[in-house]
C-alpha cells in the first residue's frame, strides 16, 4: 500500500512539474510577443502557486481523514489511544499508592 501511495505521489508531482514547465513556456511566449507583461506573468505564477498550495492542503486533509477512518474501521490502536491508557494506568497506580 505504501509503495502504491509513493508511486501515485511521484506520478502526481511529475505531472505537476510537466504542467508547470508547459505553462512557463506559454507565458514566456506571450511575454516575447508583448501580450503579457512581467508583472502580469509574476501575478499568474503567484496565483498558481497559491492555488497549488490550497489544493495540496485540501488533498492532505482528505488523505488524513481517509487514513483515520480506515484505522478506525480496522480498530487499529493509535498513539493517542496508547497515551490515554498510559495516563490512566499512571492515575490508577497513584491511587493505589495513596491507599497503601
Secondary structure as UniProt FT lines:
FT   HELIX           2..32
FT   TURN            33..34
FT   HELIX           38..73
FT   TURN            74..75
FT   HELIX           79..99
//
